C-alpha cells in the first residue's frame, strides 16, 4: 500500500503490483516458535517509469512502510522487479 501511494503521489500510478511474502518460522529459544524473516517478492508494471526508478521507489516504500516498521524485529528483504 505504501508503494502504491508513493507511485500515485509521484504521478506514476501502477497498472499492476504483485507482492508475495515468504515468511520464515523457526523454533524459538526456550520453546515455541518465532518469525525470523519475511522475504518480499514484488513484480510491478508502471507506465512511464523505468525499472531502476521503480526499484528505487520500492526500496523507499519498504523503508517507510508502517508494517515494515512494526516488524522491525525481523529481517525483511525485498526483491523488486519490473514486469
PDB file of N, CA, C and O in Angstrom:
ATOM      1  N   UNK A   1       0.823  -1.181   0.000  1.00  0.00           N
ATOM      2  CA  UNK A   1       0.000   0.000   0.000  1.00  0.00           C
ATOM      3  C   UNK A   1       0.878   1.259   0.000  1.00  0.00           C
ATOM      4  O   UNK A   1       0.548   2.258  -0.640  1.00  0.00           O
ATOM      5  N   UNK A   2       1.978   1.196   0.715  1.00  0.00           N
ATOM      6  CA  UNK A   2       2.874   2.350   0.758  1.00  0.00           C
ATOM      7  C   UNK A   2       3.440   2.636  -0.634  1.00  0.00           C
ATOM      8  O   UNK A   2       3.506   3.793  -1.049  1.00  0.00           O
ATOM      9  N   UNK A   3       3.841   1.605  -1.344  1.00  0.00           N
ATOM     10  CA  UNK A   3       4.381   1.777  -2.689  1.00  0.00           C
ATOM     11  C   UNK A   3       3.321   2.330  -3.624  1.00  0.00           C
ATOM     12  O   UNK A   3       3.592   3.260  -4.385  1.00  0.00           O
ATOM     13  N   UNK A   4       2.137   1.783  -3.580  1.00  0.00           N
ATOM     14  CA  UNK A   4       1.049   2.266  -4.432  1.00  0.00           C
ATOM     15  C   UNK A   4       0.802   3.756  -4.192  1.00  0.00           C
ATOM     16  O   UNK A   4       0.625   4.528  -5.134  1.00  0.00           O
ATOM     17  N   UNK A   5       0.792   4.139  -2.935  1.00  0.00           N
ATOM     18  CA  UNK A   5       0.594   5.548  -2.579  1.00  0.00           C
ATOM     19  C   UNK A   5       1.731   6.418  -3.115  1.00  0.00           C
ATOM     20  O   UNK A   5       1.488   7.480  -3.687  1.00  0.00           O
ATOM     21  N   UNK A   6       2.956   5.970  -2.932  1.00  0.00           N
ATOM     22  CA  UNK A   6       4.101   6.764  -3.380  1.00  0.00           C
ATOM     23  C   UNK A   6       4.122   6.916  -4.902  1.00  0.00           C
ATOM     24  O   UNK A   6       4.452   7.984  -5.418  1.00  0.00           O
ATOM     25  N   UNK A   7       3.776   5.861  -5.608  1.00  0.00           N
ATOM     26  CA  UNK A   7       3.742   5.937  -7.069  1.00  0.00           C
ATOM     27  C   UNK A   7       2.662   6.900  -7.543  1.00  0.00           C
ATOM     28  O   UNK A   7       2.907   7.737  -8.412  1.00  0.00           O
ATOM     29  N   UNK A   8       1.471   6.781  -6.973  1.00  0.00           N
ATOM     30  CA  UNK A   8       0.369   7.671  -7.364  1.00  0.00           C
ATOM     31  C   UNK A   8       0.683   9.125  -7.008  1.00  0.00           C
ATOM     32  O   UNK A   8       0.418  10.035  -7.794  1.00  0.00           O
ATOM     33  N   UNK A   9       1.246   9.332  -5.826  1.00  0.00           N
ATOM     34  CA  UNK A   9       1.608  10.679  -5.384  1.00  0.00           C
ATOM     35  C   UNK A   9       2.648  11.307  -6.312  1.00  0.00           C
ATOM     36  O   UNK A   9       2.660  12.523  -6.503  1.00  0.00           O
ATOM     37  N   UNK A  10       3.524  10.474  -6.888  1.00  0.00           N
ATOM     38  CA  UNK A  10       4.554  10.944  -7.803  1.00  0.00           C
ATOM     39  C   UNK A  10       4.068  11.100  -9.243  1.00  0.00           C
ATOM     40  O   UNK A  10       4.847  11.461 -10.126  1.00  0.00           O
ATOM     41  N   UNK A  11       2.788  10.831  -9.482  1.00  0.00           N
ATOM     42  CA  UNK A  11       2.234  10.987 -10.821  1.00  0.00           C
ATOM     43  C   UNK A  11       2.447   9.792 -11.728  1.00  0.00           C
ATOM     44  O   UNK A  11       2.252   9.888 -12.940  1.00  0.00           O
ATOM     45  N   UNK A  12       2.849   8.656 -11.148  1.00  0.00           N
ATOM     46  CA  UNK A  12       3.073   7.438 -11.931  1.00  0.00           C
ATOM     47  C   UNK A  12       2.349   6.256 -11.268  1.00  0.00           C
ATOM     48  O   UNK A  12       2.997   5.348 -10.746  1.00  0.00           O
ATOM     49  N   UNK A  13       1.011   6.267 -11.287  1.00  0.00           N
ATOM     50  CA  UNK A  13       0.290   5.168 -10.649  1.00  0.00           C
ATOM     51  C   UNK A  13       0.589   3.835 -11.337  1.00  0.00           C
ATOM     52  O   UNK A  13       0.814   3.785 -12.547  1.00  0.00           O
ATOM     53  N   UNK A  14       0.588   2.770 -10.557  1.00  0.00           N
ATOM     54  CA  UNK A  14       0.898   1.434 -11.073  1.00  0.00           C
ATOM     55  C   UNK A  14      -0.287   0.852 -11.824  1.00  0.00           C
ATOM     56  O   UNK A  14      -1.440   1.043 -11.438  1.00  0.00           O
ATOM     57  N   UNK A  15       0.013   0.135 -12.906  1.00  0.00           N
ATOM     58  CA  UNK A  15      -1.003  -0.678 -13.573  1.00  0.00           C
ATOM     59  C   UNK A  15      -1.223  -1.954 -12.781  1.00  0.00           C
ATOM     60  O   UNK A  15      -2.343  -2.450 -12.661  1.00  0.00           O
ATOM     61  N   UNK A  16      -0.104  -2.485 -12.232  1.00  0.00           N
ATOM     62  CA  UNK A  16      -0.181  -3.754 -11.532  1.00  0.00           C
ATOM     63  C   UNK A  16       0.969  -3.864 -10.534  1.00  0.00           C
ATOM     64  O   UNK A  16       2.109  -3.532 -10.855  1.00  0.00           O
ATOM     65  N   UNK A  17       0.666  -4.331  -9.330  1.00  0.00           N
ATOM     66  CA  UNK A  17       1.673  -4.633  -8.315  1.00  0.00           C
ATOM     67  C   UNK A  17       1.334  -5.990  -7.717  1.00  0.00           C
ATOM     68  O   UNK A  17       0.300  -6.143  -7.067  1.00  0.00           O
ATOM     69  N   UNK A  18       2.198  -6.974  -7.932  1.00  0.00           N
ATOM     70  CA  UNK A  18       2.019  -8.298  -7.348  1.00  0.00           C
ATOM     71  C   UNK A  18       3.104  -8.503  -6.303  1.00  0.00           C
ATOM     72  O   UNK A  18       4.296  -8.398  -6.595  1.00  0.00           O
ATOM     73  N   UNK A  19       2.671  -8.800  -5.071  1.00  0.00           N
ATOM     74  CA  UNK A  19       3.615  -8.987  -3.971  1.00  0.00           C
ATOM     75  C   UNK A  19       3.392 -10.346  -3.332  1.00  0.00           C
ATOM     76  O   UNK A  19       2.260 -10.783  -3.121  1.00  0.00           O
ATOM     77  N   UNK A  20       4.490 -10.992  -3.034  1.00  0.00           N
ATOM     78  CA  UNK A  20       4.459 -12.269  -2.331  1.00  0.00           C
ATOM     79  C   UNK A  20       5.389 -12.148  -1.132  1.00  0.00           C
ATOM     80  O   UNK A  20       6.457 -11.543  -1.222  1.00  0.00           O
ATOM     81  N   UNK A  21       4.979 -12.724  -0.018  1.00  0.00           N
ATOM     82  CA  UNK A  21       5.822 -12.728   1.174  1.00  0.00           C
ATOM     83  C   UNK A  21       6.037 -14.159   1.629  1.00  0.00           C
ATOM     84  O   UNK A  21       5.088 -14.880   1.941  1.00  0.00           O
ATOM     85  N   UNK A  22       7.310 -14.561   1.661  1.00  0.00           N
ATOM     86  CA  UNK A  22       7.678 -15.866   2.205  1.00  0.00           C
ATOM     87  C   UNK A  22       8.209 -15.644   3.609  1.00  0.00           C
ATOM     88  O   UNK A  22       9.244 -15.004   3.794  1.00  0.00           O
ATOM     89  N   UNK A  23       7.506 -16.169   4.590  1.00  0.00           N
ATOM     90  CA  UNK A  23       7.826 -15.952   5.996  1.00  0.00           C
ATOM     91  C   UNK A  23       8.554 -17.172   6.547  1.00  0.00           C
ATOM     92  O   UNK A  23       8.134 -18.308   6.329  1.00  0.00           O
ATOM     93  N   UNK A  24       9.641 -16.930   7.256  1.00  0.00           N
ATOM     94  CA  UNK A  24      10.412 -17.999   7.891  1.00  0.00           C
ATOM     95  C   UNK A  24      10.011 -18.100   9.357  1.00  0.00           C
ATOM     96  O   UNK A  24      10.096 -17.127  10.107  1.00  0.00           O
ATOM     97  N   UNK A  25       9.577 -19.283   9.749  1.00  0.00           N
ATOM     98  CA  UNK A  25       9.196 -19.564  11.133  1.00  0.00           C
ATOM     99  C   UNK A  25      10.148 -20.638  11.654  1.00  0.00           C
ATOM    100  O   UNK A  25      10.330 -21.679  11.023  1.00  0.00           O
ATOM    101  N   UNK A  26      10.753 -20.370  12.815  1.00  0.00           N
ATOM    102  CA  UNK A  26      11.721 -21.301  13.396  1.00  0.00           C
ATOM    103  C   UNK A  26      11.410 -21.529  14.866  1.00  0.00           C
ATOM    104  O   UNK A  26      10.717 -20.730  15.496  1.00  0.00           O
ATOM    105  N   UNK A  27      11.929 -22.627  15.411  1.00  0.00           N
ATOM    106  CA  UNK A  27      11.779 -22.832  16.855  1.00  0.00           C
ATOM    107  C   UNK A  27      12.429 -21.670  17.620  1.00  0.00           C
ATOM    108  O   UNK A  27      13.517 -21.210  17.275  1.00  0.00           O
ATOM    109  N   UNK A  28      11.747 -21.221  18.645  1.00  0.00           N
ATOM    110  CA  UNK A  28      12.262 -20.132  19.479  1.00  0.00           C
ATOM    111  C   UNK A  28      13.068 -20.694  20.641  1.00  0.00           C
ATOM    112  O   UNK A  28      12.795 -21.777  21.157  1.00  0.00           O
ATOM    113  N   UNK A  29      14.062 -19.921  21.026  1.00  0.00           N
ATOM    114  CA  UNK A  29      14.847 -20.305  22.195  1.00  0.00           C
ATOM    115  C   UNK A  29      13.912 -20.320  23.399  1.00  0.00           C
ATOM    116  O   UNK A  29      13.208 -19.342  23.648  1.00  0.00           O
ATOM    117  N   UNK A  30      13.898 -21.402  24.135  1.00  0.00           N
ATOM    118  CA  UNK A  30      13.019 -21.510  25.293  1.00  0.00           C
ATOM    119  C   UNK A  30      11.673 -22.142  24.973  1.00  0.00           C
ATOM    120  O   UNK A  30      10.836 -22.307  25.860  1.00  0.00           O
ATOM    121  N   UNK A  31      11.461 -22.495  23.714  1.00  0.00           N
ATOM    122  CA  UNK A  31      10.210 -23.169  23.333  1.00  0.00           C
ATOM    123  C   UNK A  31       9.340 -22.327  22.431  1.00  0.00           C
ATOM    124  O   UNK A  31       9.497 -21.109  22.346  1.00  0.00           O
ATOM    125  N   UNK A  32       8.452 -22.972  21.782  1.00  0.00           N
ATOM    126  CA  UNK A  32       7.550 -22.293  20.860  1.00  0.00           C
ATOM    127  C   UNK A  32       8.223 -21.972  19.531  1.00  0.00           C
ATOM    128  O   UNK A  32       9.241 -22.565  19.177  1.00  0.00           O
ATOM    129  N   UNK A  33       7.654 -21.050  18.820  1.00  0.00           N
ATOM    130  CA  UNK A  33       8.163 -20.677  17.507  1.00  0.00           C
ATOM    131  C   UNK A  33       8.207 -19.164  17.382  1.00  0.00           C
ATOM    132  O   UNK A  33       7.556 -18.438  18.134  1.00  0.00           O
ATOM    133  N   UNK A  34       8.999 -18.702  16.405  1.00  0.00           N
ATOM    134  CA  UNK A  34       9.081 -17.271  16.146  1.00  0.00           C
ATOM    135  C   UNK A  34       9.283 -17.026  14.652  1.00  0.00           C
ATOM    136  O   UNK A  34       9.881 -17.836  13.944  1.00  0.00           O
ATOM    137  N   UNK A  35       8.776 -15.909  14.203  1.00  0.00           N
ATOM    138  CA  UNK A  35       9.002 -15.469  12.829  1.00  0.00           C
ATOM    139  C   UNK A  35      10.335 -14.739  12.822  1.00  0.00           C
ATOM    140  O   UNK A  35      10.555 -13.817  13.608  1.00  0.00           O
ATOM    141  N   UNK A  36      11.226 -15.163  11.922  1.00  0.00           N
ATOM    142  CA  UNK A  36      12.560 -14.563  11.887  1.00  0.00           C
ATOM    143  C   UNK A  36      12.828 -13.764  10.622  1.00  0.00           C
ATOM    144  O   UNK A  36      13.754 -12.954  10.591  1.00  0.00           O
ATOM    145  N   UNK A  37      12.033 -13.978   9.576  1.00  0.00           N
ATOM    146  CA  UNK A  37      12.322 -13.306   8.315  1.00  0.00           C
ATOM    147  C   UNK A  37      11.067 -13.234   7.446  1.00  0.00           C
ATOM    148  O   UNK A  37      10.206 -14.113   7.492  1.00  0.00           O
ATOM    149  N   UNK A  38      10.987 -12.179   6.662  1.00  0.00           N
ATOM    150  CA  UNK A  38       9.966 -12.043   5.630  1.00  0.00           C
ATOM    151  C   UNK A  38      10.667 -11.619   4.348  1.00  0.00           C
ATOM    152  O   UNK A  38      11.266 -10.546   4.280  1.00  0.00           O
ATOM    153  N   UNK A  39      10.585 -12.472   3.335  1.00  0.00           N
ATOM    154  CA  UNK A  39      11.212 -12.175   2.042  1.00  0.00           C
ATOM    155  C   UNK A  39      10.115 -11.751   1.069  1.00  0.00           C
ATOM    156  O   UNK A  39       9.282 -12.563   0.666  1.00  0.00           O
ATOM    157  N   UNK A  40      10.125 -10.489   0.703  1.00  0.00           N
ATOM    158  CA  UNK A  40       9.120  -9.946  -0.202  1.00  0.00           C
ATOM    159  C   UNK A  40       9.603 -10.040  -1.643  1.00  0.00           C
ATOM    160  O   UNK A  40      10.743  -9.695  -1.955  1.00  0.00           O
ATOM    161  N   UNK A  41       8.725 -10.509  -2.508  1.00  0.00           N
ATOM    162  CA  UNK A  41       8.989 -10.522  -3.945  1.00  0.00           C
ATOM    163  C   UNK A  41       7.926  -9.648  -4.592  1.00  0.00           C
ATOM    164  O   UNK A  41       6.730  -9.886  -4.426  1.00  0.00           O
ATOM    165  N   UNK A  42       8.364  -8.645  -5.324  1.00  0.00           N
ATOM    166  CA  UNK A  42       7.462  -7.672  -5.933  1.00  0.00           C
ATOM    167  C   UNK A  42       7.697  -7.626  -7.438  1.00  0.00           C
ATOM    168  O   UNK A  42       8.831  -7.492  -7.900  1.00  0.00           O
ATOM    169  N   UNK A  43       6.620  -7.739  -8.187  1.00  0.00           N
ATOM    170  CA  UNK A  43       6.670  -7.550  -9.634  1.00  0.00           C
ATOM    171  C   UNK A  43       5.640  -6.479  -9.954  1.00  0.00           C
ATOM    172  O   UNK A  43       4.461  -6.611  -9.624  1.00  0.00           O
ATOM    173  N   UNK A  44       6.103  -5.421 -10.600  1.00  0.00           N
ATOM    174  CA  UNK A  44       5.208  -4.308 -10.874  1.00  0.00           C
ATOM    175  C   UNK A  44       5.257  -3.838 -12.310  1.00  0.00           C
ATOM    176  O   UNK A  44       6.235  -4.053 -13.027  1.00  0.00           O
ATOM    177  N   UNK A  45       4.185  -3.195 -12.708  1.00  0.00           N
ATOM    178  CA  UNK A  45       4.084  -2.579 -14.025  1.00  0.00           C
ATOM    179  C   UNK A  45       3.599  -1.143 -13.829  1.00  0.00           C
ATOM    180  O   UNK A  45       2.488  -0.902 -13.356  1.00  0.00           O
ATOM    181  N   UNK A  46       4.457  -0.205 -14.204  1.00  0.00           N
ATOM    182  CA  UNK A  46       4.149   1.215 -14.012  1.00  0.00           C
ATOM    183  C   UNK A  46       4.468   1.951 -15.310  1.00  0.00           C
ATOM    184  O   UNK A  46       5.635   2.071 -15.683  1.00  0.00           O
ATOM    185  N   UNK A  47       3.439   2.445 -15.999  1.00  0.00           N
ATOM    186  CA  UNK A  47       3.703   3.182 -17.239  1.00  0.00           C
ATOM    187  C   UNK A  47       4.589   4.398 -16.981  1.00  0.00           C
ATOM    188  O   UNK A  47       4.497   5.033 -15.931  1.00  0.00           O
ATOM    189  N   UNK A  48       5.429   4.708 -17.929  1.00  0.00           N
ATOM    190  CA  UNK A  48       6.287   5.892 -17.878  1.00  0.00           C
ATOM    191  C   UNK A  48       7.300   5.888 -16.741  1.00  0.00           C
ATOM    192  O   UNK A  48       7.730   6.949 -16.286  1.00  0.00           O
ATOM    193  N   UNK A  49       7.687   4.688 -16.276  1.00  0.00           N
ATOM    194  CA  UNK A  49       8.678   4.576 -15.210  1.00  0.00           C
ATOM    195  C   UNK A  49       9.603   3.421 -15.553  1.00  0.00           C
ATOM    196  O   UNK A  49       9.142   2.307 -15.801  1.00  0.00           O
ATOM    197  N   UNK A  50      10.916   3.679 -15.570  1.00  0.00           N
ATOM    198  CA  UNK A  50      11.845   2.590 -15.897  1.00  0.00           C
ATOM    199  C   UNK A  50      12.092   1.712 -14.673  1.00  0.00           C
ATOM    200  O   UNK A  50      11.739   2.077 -13.551  1.00  0.00           O
ATOM    201  N   UNK A  51      12.704   0.552 -14.904  1.00  0.00           N
ATOM    202  CA  UNK A  51      12.890  -0.418 -13.829  1.00  0.00           C
ATOM    203  C   UNK A  51      13.755   0.115 -12.696  1.00  0.00           C
ATOM    204  O   UNK A  51      13.459  -0.138 -11.528  1.00  0.00           O
ATOM    205  N   UNK A  52      14.807   0.838 -13.010  1.00  0.00           N
ATOM    206  CA  UNK A  52      15.699   1.360 -11.966  1.00  0.00           C
ATOM    207  C   UNK A  52      14.942   2.297 -11.028  1.00  0.00           C
ATOM    208  O   UNK A  52      15.107   2.221  -9.811  1.00  0.00           O
ATOM    209  N   UNK A  53      14.129   3.162 -11.574  1.00  0.00           N
ATOM    210  CA  UNK A  53      13.360   4.106 -10.754  1.00  0.00           C
ATOM    211  C   UNK A  53      12.296   3.359  -9.948  1.00  0.00           C
ATOM    212  O   UNK A  53      12.036   3.689  -8.790  1.00  0.00           O
ATOM    213  N   UNK A  54      11.683   2.348 -10.574  1.00  0.00           N
ATOM    214  CA  UNK A  54      10.685   1.536  -9.883  1.00  0.00           C
ATOM    215  C   UNK A  54      11.303   0.867  -8.651  1.00  0.00           C
ATOM    216  O   UNK A  54      10.726   0.912  -7.564  1.00  0.00           O
ATOM    217  N   UNK A  55      12.465   0.255  -8.818  1.00  0.00           N
ATOM    218  CA  UNK A  55      13.145  -0.419  -7.709  1.00  0.00           C
ATOM    219  C   UNK A  55      13.527   0.597  -6.628  1.00  0.00           C
ATOM    220  O   UNK A  55      13.392   0.321  -5.436  1.00  0.00           O
ATOM    221  N   UNK A  56      13.998   1.756  -7.043  1.00  0.00           N
ATOM    222  CA  UNK A  56      14.364   2.805  -6.078  1.00  0.00           C
ATOM    223  C   UNK A  56      13.162   3.216  -5.225  1.00  0.00           C
ATOM    224  O   UNK A  56      13.272   3.332  -4.004  1.00  0.00           O
ATOM    225  N   UNK A  57      12.025   3.434  -5.869  1.00  0.00           N
ATOM    226  CA  UNK A  57      10.816   3.836  -5.131  1.00  0.00           C
ATOM    227  C   UNK A  57      10.329   2.689  -4.247  1.00  0.00           C
ATOM    228  O   UNK A  57       9.867   2.921  -3.130  1.00  0.00           O
ATOM    229  N   UNK A  58      10.429   1.454  -4.739  1.00  0.00           N
ATOM    230  CA  UNK A  58      10.021   0.289  -3.941  1.00  0.00           C
ATOM    231  C   UNK A  58      10.857   0.179  -2.666  1.00  0.00           C
ATOM    232  O   UNK A  58      10.323  -0.109  -1.595  1.00  0.00           O
ATOM    233  N   UNK A  59      12.152   0.405  -2.780  1.00  0.00           N
ATOM    234  CA  UNK A  59      13.028   0.362  -1.599  1.00  0.00           C
ATOM    235  C   UNK A  59      12.671   1.473  -0.607  1.00  0.00           C
ATOM    236  O   UNK A  59      12.676   1.252   0.604  1.00  0.00           O
ATOM    237  N   UNK A  60      12.364   2.659  -1.118  1.00  0.00           N
ATOM    238  CA  UNK A  60      11.951   3.761  -0.232  1.00  0.00           C
ATOM    239  C   UNK A  60      10.631   3.430   0.461  1.00  0.00           C
ATOM    240  O   UNK A  60      10.444   3.724   1.642  1.00  0.00           O
ATOM    241  N   UNK A  61       9.724   2.818  -0.287  1.00  0.00           N
ATOM    242  CA  UNK A  61       8.430   2.446   0.293  1.00  0.00           C
ATOM    243  C   UNK A  61       8.616   1.405   1.393  1.00  0.00           C
ATOM    244  O   UNK A  61       7.976   1.488   2.441  1.00  0.00           O
ATOM    245  N   UNK A  62       9.482   0.435   1.161  1.00  0.00           N
ATOM    246  CA  UNK A  62       9.762  -0.585   2.177  1.00  0.00           C
ATOM    247  C   UNK A  62      10.313   0.058   3.449  1.00  0.00           C
ATOM    248  O   UNK A  62       9.916  -0.306   4.555  1.00  0.00           O
ATOM    249  N   UNK A  63      11.211   0.998   3.291  1.00  0.00           N
ATOM    250  CA  UNK A  63      11.841   1.649   4.443  1.00  0.00           C
ATOM    251  C   UNK A  63      10.857   2.503   5.241  1.00  0.00           C
ATOM    252  O   UNK A  63      11.015   2.657   6.452  1.00  0.00           O
ATOM    253  N   UNK A  64       9.849   3.054   4.578  1.00  0.00           N
ATOM    254  CA  UNK A  64       8.916   3.947   5.268  1.00  0.00           C
ATOM    255  C   UNK A  64       7.564   3.297   5.562  1.00  0.00           C
ATOM    256  O   UNK A  64       6.676   3.945   6.114  1.00  0.00           O
ATOM    257  N   UNK A  65       7.403   2.046   5.205  1.00  0.00           N
ATOM    258  CA  UNK A  65       6.134   1.332   5.386  1.00  0.00           C
ATOM    259  C   UNK A  65       5.836   1.110   6.872  1.00  0.00           C
ATOM    260  O   UNK A  65       6.702   0.638   7.609  1.00  0.00           O
ATOM    261  N   UNK A  66       4.624   1.443   7.317  1.00  0.00           N
ATOM    262  CA  UNK A  66       4.272   1.223   8.715  1.00  0.00           C
ATOM    263  C   UNK A  66       4.348  -0.248   9.125  1.00  0.00           C
ATOM    264  O   UNK A  66       4.724  -0.547  10.258  1.00  0.00           O
ATOM    265  N   UNK A  67       4.002  -1.166   8.230  1.00  0.00           N
ATOM    266  CA  UNK A  67       4.066  -2.590   8.556  1.00  0.00           C
ATOM    267  C   UNK A  67       5.525  -3.022   8.704  1.00  0.00           C
ATOM    268  O   UNK A  67       5.861  -3.754   9.635  1.00  0.00           O
ATOM    269  N   UNK A  68       6.389  -2.576   7.799  1.00  0.00           N
ATOM    270  CA  UNK A  68       7.815  -2.904   7.913  1.00  0.00           C
ATOM    271  C   UNK A  68       8.392  -2.372   9.213  1.00  0.00           C
ATOM    272  O   UNK A  68       9.193  -3.038   9.870  1.00  0.00           O
ATOM    273  N   UNK A  69       7.980  -1.172   9.575  1.00  0.00           N
ATOM    274  CA  UNK A  69       8.462  -0.596  10.834  1.00  0.00           C
ATOM    275  C   UNK A  69       7.972  -1.409  12.028  1.00  0.00           C
ATOM    276  O   UNK A  69       8.724  -1.638  12.976  1.00  0.00           O
ATOM    277  N   UNK A  70       6.711  -1.847  11.985  1.00  0.00           N
ATOM    278  CA  UNK A  70       6.145  -2.629  13.087  1.00  0.00           C
ATOM    279  C   UNK A  70       6.840  -3.977  13.222  1.00  0.00           C
ATOM    280  O   UNK A  70       6.932  -4.529  14.319  1.00  0.00           O
ATOM    281  N   UNK A  71       7.330  -4.507  12.097  1.00  0.00           N
ATOM    282  CA  UNK A  71       8.012  -5.803  12.106  1.00  0.00           C
ATOM    283  C   UNK A  71       9.522  -5.640  12.163  1.00  0.00           C
ATOM    284  O   UNK A  71      10.256  -6.510  11.693  1.00  0.00           O
ATOM    285  N   UNK A  72       9.988  -4.558  12.722  1.00  0.00           N
ATOM    286  CA  UNK A  72      11.410  -4.238  12.760  1.00  0.00           C
ATOM    287  C   UNK A  72      12.283  -5.259  13.476  1.00  0.00           C
ATOM    288  O   UNK A  72      13.503  -5.240  13.315  1.00  0.00           O
ATOM    289  N   UNK A  73      11.692  -6.142  14.254  1.00  0.00           N
ATOM    290  CA  UNK A  73      12.480  -7.148  14.974  1.00  0.00           C
ATOM    291  C   UNK A  73      12.900  -8.307  14.081  1.00  0.00           C
ATOM    292  O   UNK A  73      13.712  -9.140  14.482  1.00  0.00           O
ATOM    293  N   UNK A  74      12.345  -8.362  12.859  1.00  0.00           N
ATOM    294  CA  UNK A  74      12.713  -9.448  11.950  1.00  0.00           C
ATOM    295  C   UNK A  74      13.393  -8.870  10.712  1.00  0.00           C
ATOM    296  O   UNK A  74      13.268  -7.683  10.409  1.00  0.00           O
ATOM    297  N   UNK A  75      14.114  -9.736  10.007  1.00  0.00           N
ATOM    298  CA  UNK A  75      14.748  -9.327   8.756  1.00  0.00           C
ATOM    299  C   UNK A  75      13.686  -9.298   7.655  1.00  0.00           C
ATOM    300  O   UNK A  75      12.933 -10.255   7.479  1.00  0.00           O
ATOM    301  N   UNK A  76      13.639  -8.192   6.924  1.00  0.00           N
ATOM    302  CA  UNK A  76      12.731  -8.072   5.790  1.00  0.00           C
ATOM    303  C   UNK A  76      13.564  -7.741   4.561  1.00  0.00           C
ATOM    304  O   UNK A  76      14.278  -6.739   4.521  1.00  0.00           O
ATOM    305  N   UNK A  77      13.453  -8.610   3.556  1.00  0.00           N
ATOM    306  CA  UNK A  77      14.180  -8.386   2.309  1.00  0.00           C
ATOM    307  C   UNK A  77      13.177  -8.076   1.201  1.00  0.00           C
ATOM    308  O   UNK A  77      12.000  -8.423   1.295  1.00  0.00           O
ATOM    309  N   UNK A  78      13.665  -7.417   0.152  1.00  0.00           N
ATOM    310  CA  UNK A  78      12.810  -7.072  -0.980  1.00  0.00           C
ATOM    311  C   UNK A  78      13.536  -7.381  -2.275  1.00  0.00           C
ATOM    312  O   UNK A  78      14.656  -6.925  -2.507  1.00  0.00           O
ATOM    313  N   UNK A  79      12.874  -8.168  -3.116  1.00  0.00           N
ATOM    314  CA  UNK A  79      13.341  -8.437  -4.479  1.00  0.00           C
ATOM    315  C   UNK A  79      12.305  -7.806  -5.398  1.00  0.00           C
ATOM    316  O   UNK A  79      11.250  -8.391  -5.641  1.00  0.00           O
ATOM    317  N   UNK A  80      12.603  -6.613  -5.910  1.00  0.00           N
ATOM    318  CA  UNK A  80      11.659  -5.888  -6.758  1.00  0.00           C
ATOM    319  C   UNK A  80      12.090  -5.982  -8.212  1.00  0.00           C
ATOM    320  O   UNK A  80      13.257  -5.782  -8.549  1.00  0.00           O
ATOM    321  N   UNK A  81      11.117  -6.293  -9.067  1.00  0.00           N
ATOM    322  CA  UNK A  81      11.374  -6.411 -10.499  1.00  0.00           C
ATOM    323  C   UNK A  81      10.261  -5.733 -11.278  1.00  0.00           C
ATOM    324  O   UNK A  81       9.137  -5.584 -10.799  1.00  0.00           O
ATOM    325  N   UNK A  82      10.594  -5.340 -12.457  1.00  0.00           N
ATOM    326  CA  UNK A  82       9.632  -4.735 -13.364  1.00  0.00           C
ATOM    327  C   UNK A  82       9.111  -5.835 -14.258  1.00  0.00           C
ATOM    328  O   UNK A  82       9.888  -6.624 -14.796  1.00  0.00           O
ATOM    329  N   UNK A  83       7.803  -5.895 -14.420  1.00  0.00           N
ATOM    330  CA  UNK A  83       7.280  -6.966 -15.252  1.00  0.00           C
ATOM    331  C   UNK A  83       5.948  -6.703 -15.858  1.00  0.00           C
ATOM    332  O   UNK A  83       5.420  -7.549 -16.579  1.00  0.00           O
TER     333      UNK A  83
END
